[in-house]
């Protein structure tokens, strides 16, 4: 059986993508190849039927779609290894932070079809926010890539010069929102609840808040106004958080991550 997708890089995102694609029902595990230098870390994937290998060249030979899910500092070495096995008819999907489509073409050739995608780890449960951008000669492949990532969450097509910002807001953003949930659960523990109960309550409340925005297509302040009342406990808590810089700290974290993401490939 030929592979439909070869994922070069069996780290967190690569594994999450593979599992998410199979969970969607659109792909079988046997149709997905995934590589890693130490394949022992992919034993579970092999047991589940994925085509596991430490040889990137073998993985790309029998497929038309190649996903690069490696670290930026690994890019040049990996592309040099597989260059002679990649043809112009291949579709290259890069989820490598800070790496442009031109960076990849500089290694593989100007005529390569390259599309960038920036998912997050929620891809493993079909809840990723994935941003997609293409090089000029690959615009006609965006629909194909969008269809792939629509199976594991929500997609948005953006300009490539916005991809670094998308990395900070969506990929790093998972950690930011998790930290805010962790802080909420700690607050819940301080006001009486057991830690496990507080975490469950905080996580479900955060899920509900996000669902309100997505379902109603409203602005956060509209939903906040529905919760706050004059001289009430909600506005008291919000004002206390803002007094200690909650919003400004969150914004600064996102802008700092964006700056860092932009230099992951070019900087040592």
URMO-V483381 format. One record per residue. RES is the residue in one small letter. SS is DSSP state (hx for helix, st for strand, lp for the rest). PHI is phi in degrees with one decimal (* if undefined). Layout:
# URMO-V483381
res=[RES | RES]
ss=[SS | SS]
phi=[PHI | PHI]
This chain:
# URMO-V483381
res=[x | x | x | x | x | x | x | x | x | x | x | x | x | x | x | x | x | x | x | x | x | x | x | x | x | x | x | x | x | x | x | x | x | x | x | x | x | x | x | x | x | x | x | x | x | x | x | x | x | x | x | x | x | x | x | x | x | x | x | x | x | x | x | x | x | x | x | x | x | x | x | x | x | x | x | x | x | x | x | x | x | x | x | x | x | x | x | x | x | x | x | x | x | x | x | x | x | x | x | x | x | x | x | x | x | x | x | x | x | x | x | x | x | x | x | x | x | x | x | x | x | x | x | x | x | x | x | x | x | x | x | x | x | x | x | x | x | x | x | x | x | x | x | x | x | x | x | x | x | x | x | x | x | x | x | x | x | x | x | x | x | x | x | x | x | x | x | x | x | x | x | x | x | x | x | x | x | x | x | x | x | x | x | x | x | x | x | x | x | x | x | x | x | x | x | x | x | x | x | x | x | x | x | x | x | x | x | x | x | x | x | x | x | x | x | x | x | x | x | x | x | x | x | x | x | x | x | x | x | x | x | x | x | x | x | x | x | x | x | x | x | x | x | x | x | x | x | x | x | x | x | x | x | x | x | x | x | x | x | x | x | x | x | x | x | x | x | x]
ss=[lp | lp | lp | lp | st | st | st | st | lp | lp | lp | hx | hx | hx | hx | hx | hx | hx | hx | hx | hx | hx | hx | lp | lp | lp | lp | lp | hx | hx | hx | st | st | st | st | lp | lp | lp | hx | hx | hx | hx | hx | hx | hx | hx | hx | lp | lp | lp | st | st | st | lp | lp | hx | hx | hx | hx | hx | hx | lp | lp | lp | st | st | st | st | lp | lp | lp | hx | hx | hx | hx | hx | hx | hx | hx | hx | hx | hx | hx | hx | hx | lp | lp | lp | lp | lp | st | st | st | st | lp | lp | lp | lp | lp | lp | hx | hx | hx | hx | hx | hx | hx | hx | lp | lp | lp | lp | st | st | st | st | st | st | lp | lp | hx | hx | hx | hx | hx | lp | lp | st | st | st | st | st | st | st | lp | hx | hx | hx | hx | hx | hx | hx | hx | hx | hx | hx | hx | hx | hx | hx | lp | lp | st | st | st | st | st | lp | lp | hx | hx | hx | hx | hx | hx | hx | hx | hx | hx | hx | hx | lp | hx | hx | hx | hx | hx | hx | hx | hx | hx | hx | hx | hx | hx | hx | hx | hx | hx | hx | lp | lp | lp | lp | hx | hx | hx | hx | hx | hx | hx | hx | hx | hx | hx | hx | hx | hx | hx | hx | hx | hx | hx | hx | hx | hx | lp | lp | lp | hx | hx | hx | hx | hx | hx | hx | hx | lp | lp | lp | lp | lp | hx | hx | hx | hx | hx | hx | hx | hx | hx | hx | hx | lp | lp | hx | hx | hx | hx | hx | hx | hx | hx | hx | hx | hx | hx | hx | hx | hx | hx | hx | lp | lp | lp | lp | lp | lp]
phi=[* | -80.0 | -85.8 | -83.5 | -137.2 | -110.4 | -105.1 | -90.0 | 119.9 | -92.3 | -86.3 | -59.2 | -70.6 | -60.1 | -66.9 | -61.8 | -63.4 | -58.7 | -66.9 | -64.6 | -64.4 | -70.5 | -62.6 | -66.9 | 88.9 | -85.5 | -136.5 | -97.7 | -60.0 | -70.4 | -94.0 | -122.5 | -97.5 | -141.4 | -118.6 | -163.3 | -58.9 | -101.9 | -69.0 | -58.6 | -74.9 | -113.4 | -58.1 | -62.7 | -64.6 | -63.1 | -62.7 | -83.9 | 103.7 | -70.5 | -88.9 | -91.2 | -155.7 | -101.2 | -107.0 | -63.2 | -63.5 | -64.3 | -64.7 | -87.8 | -62.7 | -112.9 | -146.0 | -110.0 | -119.5 | -121.1 | -103.6 | -93.4 | -125.4 | -114.8 | -76.6 | -54.5 | -72.7 | -94.6 | -58.8 | -59.0 | -65.5 | -66.2 | -67.7 | -63.5 | -69.2 | -104.4 | -51.1 | -72.5 | -109.2 | -107.1 | -110.9 | -64.4 | -77.6 | -66.6 | -102.2 | -99.9 | -110.9 | -105.4 | -112.7 | -85.5 | -64.4 | 76.6 | -110.4 | -83.8 | -62.9 | -67.8 | -59.6 | -71.8 | -64.3 | -62.5 | -88.8 | -107.9 | 127.4 | -66.7 | -91.1 | -68.3 | -88.2 | -126.3 | -128.1 | -95.7 | -137.5 | -123.0 | -88.5 | -131.2 | -67.4 | -68.6 | -60.1 | -69.0 | -118.5 | 74.8 | -125.3 | -73.0 | -104.6 | -110.9 | -99.9 | -128.7 | -147.8 | -129.1 | -72.4 | -56.0 | -87.0 | -121.3 | -58.7 | -74.1 | -96.1 | -61.1 | -60.6 | -64.8 | -68.5 | -59.1 | -62.1 | -62.9 | -80.7 | -66.7 | -74.2 | -127.2 | 146.1 | -108.2 | -120.0 | -145.6 | -88.8 | -130.7 | -74.3 | -62.5 | -70.2 | -100.1 | -66.0 | -64.1 | -65.8 | -64.6 | -59.7 | -67.6 | -75.1 | -101.7 | -77.0 | -67.0 | -57.2 | -53.5 | -65.6 | -63.8 | -69.9 | -63.9 | -64.8 | -68.1 | -67.0 | -61.1 | -64.0 | -63.0 | -67.5 | -66.1 | -63.1 | -64.0 | -65.7 | -67.7 | -101.1 | 132.4 | -77.2 | -64.4 | -56.2 | -65.3 | -67.0 | -62.8 | -66.1 | -63.1 | -65.2 | -67.3 | -65.3 | -67.1 | -65.0 | -64.4 | -61.6 | -65.5 | -63.0 | -65.3 | -64.1 | -58.4 | -66.5 | -71.4 | -76.5 | -86.3 | 53.9 | -108.6 | -85.3 | -51.7 | -64.9 | -64.4 | -72.9 | -63.0 | -60.5 | -73.6 | -98.0 | -90.9 | -132.2 | -54.9 | 60.0 | -89.8 | -76.2 | -68.5 | -66.2 | -65.0 | -68.2 | -60.7 | -64.3 | -66.1 | -61.5 | -67.3 | -60.5 | -97.0 | 83.6 | -56.3 | -65.0 | -65.1 | -67.2 | -64.5 | -62.5 | -63.6 | -62.2 | -66.5 | -67.5 | -66.8 | -64.0 | -62.9 | -63.1 | -66.0 | -61.8 | -64.9 | -111.6 | -63.4 | -89.6 | -84.5 | -96.1 | -72.0]
